[in-house]
Amino acid sequence: MKKKLIFGSIILALIVVLVWLGKKNSKSPIQYETEKPFKTNIVRKTVATGKVIPLEEVEIKPQISGIIETIYVEEGAKLKKGDLIAKVRVIPDEQALTGAKGRVTKAKLQVNNSKIVYDRNKKLYDGGVISKGEFEGFQLTYNQAKQDLINAQNDYQIIQRGYTGQGGSANTNIRATTSGMILEIPVKEGYQVIQSNNFNAGTTIASIADMSKMIFEGKVDEAEVGKLGVGIDIEVGLGAIEKKKFPAKLNFIAPKGTEENGAVQFKIKADVILDEEYFVRAGYSANADIVLESKDSVLSIKEALLQFDKKTETPYVEVQTGDQEFERKDLELGISDGINVEIVSGITEDDEIKIWNKTKKDDEDNNRGRN
């Protein structure tokens, strides 16, 4: 009797297990949800990285070579045209100085000799011995000798002091050639500087710019430059100023690109409209949002719903035809903003689209448990 009870219990347990397994296998492993297409505005943008710089930056260079004796201003100071920036002390070249001194001595000898000749012929002219025309020739020679002496003395003073007696200290005083803010003073007192000439750009004493006129300078990829046009509106965001966009207008697109890391980049420039509430410093890193294409109220779906044929790469979605039953529908796509994509043809606004990458809740719970 006891054996029959044990045997019956085993059979009953097996039946219960078989029924439970049958119910479990009858369930679908994944219950797919659906979403409907919707109408929305889609804007396709590109981002150009770059920086903001002054529209015009002027480099101040000395008119004469020498040593920086005094610097009167600091970086960030606002100057007007003609304000004094620095003073240069001239260190004369010994060979040039000796040559100039010799020319002065020679000019003095010529003046003395011309004066003797002039005085002698003036007496002859006053006595009626020579004509007026002949006397005027001696007078001209004497006047030219005096002017040559003045020129030689001026040259000597310039080499020795950097300026002439008549010019004051104009050459040794470095003044602002335009109004604006000093961005940089790359020299210090005691630095040797070189004047600008045909063979040398000269030493920069300071750089000045009008900080109220700034431009964005950046680069865009060759795949997108063809969609841009001079005069379009863009928005510039600065890394140093969060949650603020500055409007700007594109004014330049480079006709020639440069290759960087295997991709061809084209330089662009845009006039930035500043806000008086914010002080924008030269050289801030910036990103420009540029609208390439936009469409209003177009039929769209989320890009995450798209699937692609493994052989043809044709985009498609699966449309619900019954309870957990779906049919493939090939699509023709329009523009995309990276989140939503325009549907040109293939489905209607009433279709229920399968969320194909939706995972089963039990699987998600199990994965969380393992982690």
C-alpha positions in Angstrom: 0.0 0.0 0.0 2.8 2.4 0.9 4.6 1.7 -2.5 1.4 2.6 -4.3 1.2 5.9 -2.6 4.8 6.7 -3.3 4.4 5.7 -7.0 1.2 7.8 -7.3 2.9 10.9 -5.8 5.7 10.7 -8.3 3.3 10.4 -11.2 1.3 13.4 -10.0 4.5 15.5 -9.6 5.6 14.6 -13.1 2.2 15.7 -14.5 2.4 19.0 -12.6 5.9 19.7 -14.0 4.8 18.8 -17.6 1.8 21.2 -17.4 4.1 24.0 -16.1 6.6 23.5 -18.8 3.9 23.5 -21.4 2.5 26.8 -20.2 5.9 28.4 -20.1 6.8 27.3 -23.7 3.5 28.6 -25.0 4.4 32.2 -24.0 6.2 34.4 -26.6 9.8 35.0 -25.5 9.4 38.8 -26.4 6.3 40.9 -26.4 7.0 43.7 -29.0 5.5 47.1 -28.5 4.6 49.5 -31.3 4.8 53.2 -32.1 3.0 55.4 -34.6 4.6 57.8 -37.0 4.2 61.5 -36.2 4.6 64.9 -37.7 7.3 67.2 -36.5 9.9 69.8 -37.7 13.3 68.4 -38.6 16.4 70.6 -38.8 19.6 69.1 -40.1 22.7 71.0 -38.6 26.4 70.8 -38.7 28.8 72.1 -36.2 32.0 74.0 -37.1 34.7 74.2 -34.5 37.0 77.2 -34.3 37.5 80.3 -32.2 36.5 84.0 -31.9 39.1 86.6 -32.8 39.0 90.4 -33.3 38.1 91.6 -36.8 41.3 93.6 -37.0 44.4 93.2 -34.9 47.2 95.7 -35.4 50.8 95.0 -34.5 52.8 98.0 -33.2 56.5 98.0 -34.3 59.3 100.4 -33.6 60.6 102.9 -36.1 64.1 102.5 -35.0 66.2 99.6 -33.5 67.3 99.8 -29.9 66.6 98.7 -26.3 63.1 98.9 -24.6 63.7 101.6 -22.0 60.2 102.0 -20.5 56.8 100.4 -21.0 54.0 102.7 -20.0 50.9 100.4 -20.3 49.7 96.9 -19.5 47.8 94.2 -21.4 44.1 94.9 -21.3 44.5 98.7 -21.3 42.2 100.7 -23.6 44.1 103.2 -25.7 43.3 105.9 -28.2 45.2 106.6 -31.3 48.5 108.4 -30.5 48.7 107.2 -26.8 52.2 106.4 -25.6 53.0 102.7 -25.3 56.8 102.5 -24.7 60.1 104.2 -25.2 63.1 102.9 -27.1 66.7 103.8 -26.2 69.0 103.8 -29.2 72.3 102.0 -29.1 74.3 103.5 -31.9 76.4 101.4 -34.2 80.0 102.6 -33.8 80.9 102.2 -37.5 77.7 104.0 -38.6 78.3 106.7 -36.0 81.9 107.3 -37.1 80.9 107.4 -40.8 78.2 110.0 -40.0 80.6 112.1 -38.0 83.0 112.1 -40.9 80.3 113.2 -43.3 79.6 116.2 -40.9 83.2 117.2 -40.9 83.4 116.9 -44.7 80.3 119.0 -45.1 81.7 121.7 -42.8 84.8 121.9 -45.0 82.7 122.3 -48.1 80.7 125.0 -46.5 83.8 127.0 -45.5 85.3 126.6 -48.9 82.0 127.6 -50.6 81.7 130.7 -48.3 85.2 131.9 -49.3 84.4 131.6 -53.0 81.0 133.2 -52.4 82.5 136.2 -50.5 85.2 136.8 -53.2 82.7 136.7 -56.1 80.2 138.9 -54.2 82.8 141.7 -54.1 83.4 141.2 -57.8 79.7 141.3 -58.5 79.3 144.4 -56.3 82.1 146.1 -58.3 80.5 145.2 -61.6 83.3 142.9 -62.7 81.1 139.7 -63.1 77.5 139.4 -64.3 74.5 138.6 -62.0 74.1 135.2 -63.6 77.6 134.1 -62.9 77.4 135.3 -59.3 74.1 133.4 -58.7 76.0 130.2 -59.6 78.4 130.7 -56.7 75.6 131.6 -54.4 73.8 128.4 -55.3 76.8 126.3 -54.6 77.2 127.9 -51.2 73.6 127.4 -50.2 73.8 123.7 -51.3 76.8 123.2 -49.1 75.0 124.6 -46.1 72.0 122.3 -46.7 74.4 119.3 -47.1 75.8 120.2 -43.7 72.4 120.3 -42.1 71.5 116.9 -43.6 74.8 115.4 -42.4 74.2 116.7 -38.8 70.7 115.3 -38.8 71.9 111.9 -39.9 74.5 112.0 -37.1 71.9 112.9 -34.5 69.5 110.1 -35.7 72.3 107.5 -35.5 73.4 108.8 -32.1 70.1 109.5 -30.4 67.4 108.1 -32.7 65.9 111.5 -33.5 66.9 115.0 -34.8 66.7 118.3 -32.9 63.6 119.3 -34.9 61.8 116.0 -34.6 62.0 115.7 -30.8 61.8 112.1 -29.6 59.3 111.0 -32.2 61.2 107.9 -33.3 62.0 106.6 -29.9 58.4 107.0 -28.5 56.2 104.0 -29.5 52.6 105.2 -29.9 49.3 103.5 -30.7 48.5 103.7 -34.4 44.8 102.9 -33.8 42.3 102.9 -30.9 41.5 99.7 -29.1 42.5 97.3 -26.3 46.1 96.0 -25.9 45.9 92.2 -26.3 49.5 91.4 -25.8 52.9 93.0 -25.0 55.4 90.3 -26.0 58.5 92.3 -24.9 59.8 93.6 -21.6 62.0 96.4 -20.5 65.5 95.7 -21.6 64.6 93.7 -24.6 66.4 94.5 -27.9 64.0 95.4 -30.7 64.5 95.8 -34.5 62.8 98.3 -36.7 60.6 97.1 -39.6 62.2 97.3 -43.0 62.1 95.7 -46.4 64.1 92.7 -45.2 62.8 92.3 -41.7 59.2 92.4 -40.3 60.5 94.0 -37.1 59.9 93.3 -33.5 56.3 93.6 -32.3 56.0 95.9 -29.3 52.3 95.4 -28.7 49.1 94.2 -30.5 45.9 96.3 -30.4 42.4 95.4 -31.4 38.9 96.7 -31.3 37.2 94.2 -29.0 33.7 95.3 -30.0 34.1 93.8 -33.4 34.7 90.0 -33.3 34.4 87.3 -35.9 34.1 83.5 -35.7 36.8 81.6 -37.6 36.4 77.9 -38.0 36.4 75.0 -40.5 33.8 72.7 -42.1 34.1 69.4 -43.9 34.0 69.2 -47.7 30.8 67.1 -47.5 28.9 70.1 -46.0 30.6 73.2 -47.4 28.6 73.0 -50.7 25.4 73.5 -48.7 26.6 76.8 -47.2 26.3 80.3 -48.6 27.6 83.7 -47.7 25.0 85.7 -45.7 23.3 82.8 -43.9 22.6 83.1 -40.2 24.4 80.9 -37.7 24.7 80.6 -33.9 28.0 80.7 -32.1 28.5 79.1 -28.7 31.6 79.8 -26.6 33.2 77.2 -24.3 33.9 79.9 -21.7 30.3 81.3 -21.7 27.7 78.5 -21.0 24.1 78.6 -22.0 24.6 81.6 -24.3 24.4 81.6 -28.1 25.6 84.6 -30.1 24.0 85.3 -33.5 26.4 85.6 -36.4 26.3 86.0 -40.2 28.6 84.0 -42.5 30.7 86.3 -44.6 33.5 84.1 -46.0 33.9 80.6 -47.3 37.5 79.6 -48.4 37.8 78.7 -52.1 40.5 76.2 -51.3 40.5 73.5 -48.7 43.3 72.0 -46.6 43.7 68.4 -45.8 43.7 67.5 -42.1 43.8 63.9 -40.8 42.7 62.6 -44.2 39.7 64.9 -44.6 39.5 68.2 -46.5 38.5 71.2 -44.4 37.4 74.6 -45.6 37.9 77.8 -43.5 34.8 79.9 -42.8 34.4 83.3 -41.1 31.3 85.0 -39.6 30.6 88.4 -38.1 29.5 87.8 -34.4 26.9 90.1 -32.8 28.1 90.6 -29.3 26.0 91.1 -26.1 27.1 94.0 -23.9 26.4 91.8 -20.8 29.3 89.5 -21.7 32.9 90.3 -22.3 34.2 88.1 -25.1 38.0 87.6 -25.0 40.1 87.1 -28.1 40.9 83.4 -28.8 37.9 81.8 -27.0 37.2 78.4 -28.4 33.8 78.3 -30.1 31.4 76.1 -32.0 29.1 77.3 -34.7 25.7 75.7 -35.3 24.9 75.9 -39.0 21.5 74.9 -40.4 22.1 72.9 -43.6 18.4 71.9 -44.3 15.1 72.2 -42.5 11.5 71.0 -43.1 8.3 71.8 -41.1 5.6 69.4 -40.2 6.8 66.3 -42.0 5.8 62.6 -41.4 8.6 61.2 -39.2 9.6 58.3 -37.0 12.4 57.8 -34.6 15.6 56.6 -36.2 15.8 53.8 -33.6 12.8 52.1 -35.3 14.7 51.7 -38.6 16.1 48.4 -39.8 18.4 47.8 -42.8 18.5 44.9 -45.2 21.8 43.0 -44.7 22.3 42.7 -48.5 20.9 45.8 -50.1 21.1 48.2 -47.1 17.5 49.2 -47.9 15.8 50.8 -44.9 12.6 49.3 -43.6 10.2 48.9 -40.7 7.9 46.2 -39.5 4.2 47.2 -39.4 1.7 45.4 -37.2 -0.9 43.3 -39.0 -2.2 41.3 -36.1 -1.5 40.3 -32.5 2.3 40.1 -32.4 2.3 39.7 -36.2 4.3 42.1 -38.4 4.9 42.8 -42.1 8.0 44.4 -43.6 7.6 47.8 -45.3 10.5 49.3 -47.3 10.9 53.1 -46.8 12.1 56.1 -48.7 13.7 58.5 -46.2 14.2 62.2 -46.2 16.3 64.4 -43.9 17.3 63.4 -40.4 18.5 65.3 -37.3 20.0 62.2 -35.7 16.9 61.5 -33.6 14.0 61.7 -36.0 13.9 60.9 -39.7 11.5 62.1 -42.4 9.4 59.4 -44.1 8.9 60.2 -47.8 7.0 57.0 -48.6 6.4 53.5 -47.4 4.0 53.9 -44.4 1.1 56.0 -43.3 0.4 58.0 -40.1 -2.0 55.3 -38.9 0.5 52.4 -39.1 1.8 50.7 -35.9 5.5 50.2 -36.1 7.4 47.5 -34.3 9.9 48.5 -31.7 12.3 45.8 -32.9 15.1 46.3 -30.4 12.8 46.2 -27.4 14.2 43.5 -25.0 12.1 41.2 -22.8 11.5 42.5 -19.3 12.5 39.1 -17.8 15.8 39.2 -19.7 16.5 42.8 -18.4 15.8 41.8 -14.8 18.1 38.7 -15.2 20.8 40.9 -16.6 20.5 43.4 -13.8 20.7 40.5 -11.3 23.9 39.2 -12.9 25.5 42.6 -12.8 
